[in-house]
């Protein structure tokens, strides 16, 4: 399979982005740095906003969500918005507030399950901690990004001699008793707590007693990689959905002087339902759209006219056909890795796609010279959902759900295609230019 140097470089950039983003807060920091390097100006929600024609801006909410936009050359009421939405979070394990304890001299970390990960894939991996830590200051408190580079925790499998049917029945882990991780030796639980707090404090160069709280996730320290006989595939954690975030960001960064105001909206908390202040079910995007409309002196009628002329692409990864499990797929909707973006459709509106929005995305692919595929879930299996239906209902904007095909969605180690990432970037560039 021929893969251009450009396509391989874009895939490499994706892997580097993911490896630098072991938590939503790290992902947003990476996005913010890229935006600043391309001349985007940061806005604060508590400030009054003023724009210059054709200006480039972004705003962050609570560290885990970010919205960036370029003001279009044409009036918003006449041209509308071109929006791409994705999410910064991925399913996994999160540290409890009082996480550390000791069991017969073994220091362990209590965790909660975040979203719907494939729990068995977290066993026997080199795990570490990443996220944000809130530290007391003289004036109140401050947030610090934390990433422990070395592997500090592990979830060892039970030996097959004590679990003889594991290969026949699969690995089942009780979420309360089967997931606590080993991270060291401690004579008692107080010593285990001290070991954890001292480790975090040393890394942050703060006093352990000044640590107030944290949002910390377990992440796999193994870097992303290319694989396959022609190195045509990629493997990494969090392809769902940092691959879509990266594609949307790259498309926006390459957009100069668009006719329509172009927006990249990356939300936290999709994997747990989006109903938060920073999730797609919150007010973040609507607040930004309202404030853009206000600064452009749009009337309420003008704003509603602009929404009717807008198009929202919800970008979230899609299920690639797995030849070992053909019976798990809708027979006429086998999507293939490295064969282009996938349009996702569900009659019960688990995806926001309808015939009109699917046609519009197909035309974007054709204009970009990109192949496309269509996916529907097996009728007798429950279908996942995305931010697409949430945003469509909240904004009343025409919306389509799309994503690149991947294997092992919600595993700690997911796989996708090198070519598909370039295909998605090209299509989203066409969207912003339309």
C-alpha positions, 0 to 999 in steps of 0.5 A, a space after each residue: 500500500 503506497 503511503 506518501 511521506 506527507 501522510 506518514 509525517 502527519 501520522 507521526 505528528 498524531 502519535 507525538 501529540 497523543 504521547 504528549 497528552 496523557 490526560 485531557 488537561 495535557 491535550 488542551 495544553 498541547 492544542 493551546 501551544 499550537 494555536 499560540 504558535 500560529 498567532 491565535 490570541 487567548 480570550 478569558 471568559 471573565 473579560 469583555 471580548 473585542 475582535 479584529 476582522 479576520 482575527 484568530 482566537 481561543 478560549 479554555 474552560 477549566 483546563 480540559 475543554 478548548 474552543 478556537 475560531 477564525 472570524 470569516 471574511 463574510 458576514 456571519 448572518 449570511 455565511 454561518 459557522 463551520 464547526 468541527 467538534 471532538 472530545 479530549 477525554 478517553 475511557 480509563 482509570 481515574 485515581 480516587 481522592 483518598 487513593 493510597 492504602 496498604 494490604 499486607 505491606 503492598 502499597 495500592 492505589 484505589 481507582 474508579 472506572 471512567 467511561 467504558 474502557 476494556 478493563 482487561 487491557 489495563 493488566 500487565 502494562 507499564 502505567 503511570 499518573 497524569 492529570 492536574 493537581 491543585 496546590 495551596 498558595 498564599 492567595 488561594 490555590 493554583 492548578 499544576 499539570 502533572 505527568 510522571 514519566 516513569 512507570 509507577 503502577 501496575 495491575 498484574 494478572 492472576 496466574 493461569 494456575 489460579 484462573 484456569 478458565 481465563 482463556 475460555 471465559 475471558 478475564 473478568 475484573 471486579 471494578 472494586 476489588 480487581 482494579 487496585 494497582 500496586 505501586 510500592 511497599 508500605 508498612 501501613 495505609 498511612 505510609 502508603 498515603 505518604 509515599 504517594 503524596 511525597 512522590 507527587 510533591 517531589 515532582 511538582 516541587 511543592 510541599 506535600 501538605 500543600 496538595 489540596 486535590 487532584 484529577 489524575 488518570 492512569 496512562 500507558 507509558 508505551 509510546 505510539 508506534 507504526 506497525 504492519 509489513 508496510 508500516 501502514 498502521 498506527 497503535 497508541 492509547 487514546 486514538 479515540 478521540 485524540 485522533 479527531 482532535 488532532 485532525 480538527 486542529 490541523 485543519 483549522 491551523 491551515 485555514 487562512 482567511 475563510 469566508 465563514 467563521 471557522 470553529 474547532 470545539 474540543 470538549 471534555 467528558 464525552 465518555 461519561 455523558 457530556 452533561 458537565 460545564 465543560 462537556 458538550 452538553 454544557 453551555 460552552 459552545 453556545 456561550 462562545 457563539 453568543 459572544 461572537 454574535 454579540 461582538 459582531 452586533 448580530 440581532 437575534 434574528 441574524 443569529 438564528 439566520 446564521 445557525 440555519 446556514 451553519 454546518 457542524 461535523 461531529 468527529 469521533 472514531 468509528 468501528 473498523 471491520 475485524 476479520 476475526 469477528 465478522 459476526 459482530 458487524 452489519 453485513 453491508 457496512 464493513 468499513 476498512 482501515 486506510 480507506 477513508 473517513 466513515 459517515 456514521 448513521 443510526 435510525 434511533 439518532 444515536 448519531 446525528 447524521 441524516 440524508 442531507 448532512 451525509 450528502 453534504 459530507 460526501 460532497 466535501 470528501 469528493 471535493 477534497 479527493 478523499 474516499 469515504 465509507 458509511 457505517 451502521 451498527 448491527 441492529 441487535 447490538 446497542 449502539 454508542 453515541 457521540 456529541 453529535 446528537 447533543 449539539 444538534 439538539 442544543 443548537 439546531 444546526 445541521 450536523 453529521 457524525 463521522 470518524 476514522 476507522 479503528 480497531 480495539 476502541 476503548 482498549 488501552 492500546 488502539 489501532 488505526 490507519 496511517 492514510 486515514 488521518 490525512 484523509 480526515 484532515 483534508 476533508 475538514 480543511 474543505 469544510 472550513 473552506 466551504 
